[in-house]
């Protein structure tokens, strides 16, 4: 298993959690809980931003990967 596939799995898990938090926020009438779910969703957005950036770096910008691909 490669680092890229591990990151892709993490991204998929984050997307799933984000969807769950969004549904939970919409389905509760408890404003405190709704706010917490939205905060958790925002945290996941930051995680996704980092993971997607890291995946892009590994796929495109990593010179060691590019050298391996040329061989």
C-alpha positions in Angstrom: 0.0 0.0 0.0 1.3 3.4 -0.9 1.2 6.7 1.0 -1.1 8.0 -1.8 -3.6 5.2 -1.3 -3.5 5.8 2.5 -4.2 9.5 2.0 -7.0 8.7 -0.5 -8.6 6.4 2.1 -8.3 9.2 4.8 -9.9 11.7 2.4 -12.8 9.3 1.8 -13.3 8.8 5.5 -13.2 12.5 6.1 -15.8 13.1 3.4 -18.1 10.5 5.0 -17.7 12.0 8.5 -18.4 15.5 7.0 -21.6 14.3 5.5 -22.6 12.6 8.8 -21.9 15.8 10.8 -23.9 17.8 8.3 -26.9 15.4 8.5 -26.7 15.4 12.3 -26.6 19.2 12.4 -29.7 19.4 10.2 -31.7 16.8 12.1 -31.3 18.2 15.6 -33.2 21.1 17.1 -30.7 21.5 20.0 -28.8 24.6 19.0 -25.7 23.8 21.1 -25.5 20.4 19.4 -26.1 21.9 16.0 -23.3 24.4 16.5 -20.9 21.6 17.7 -21.6 19.5 14.6 -21.0 22.5 12.4 -17.7 23.2 14.2 -16.7 19.5 13.7 -17.6 19.8 10.0 -15.4 22.9 9.7 -12.5 20.9 11.3 -13.0 18.2 8.8 -12.8 20.8 6.0 -9.4 21.8 7.3 -8.3 18.2 7.4 -9.4 17.7 3.9 -7.6 20.8 2.7 -4.4 19.5 4.1 -4.9 15.9 2.9 -5.8 17.1 -0.6 -2.7 19.4 -0.7 -0.5 16.6 0.5 -1.9 14.2 -2.1 -1.3 16.7 -4.8 2.2 17.2 -3.7 2.9 13.5 -3.7 1.3 13.0 -7.1 2.7 16.0 -8.9 5.4 17.9 -7.0 7.5 15.3 -5.4 10.7 15.0 -7.3 11.5 11.6 -6.0 8.3 10.3 -7.3 9.0 11.8 -10.7 12.4 10.2 -10.9 10.9 6.8 -10.0 8.3 7.2 -12.7 11.0 7.9 -15.3 12.9 4.7 -14.6 
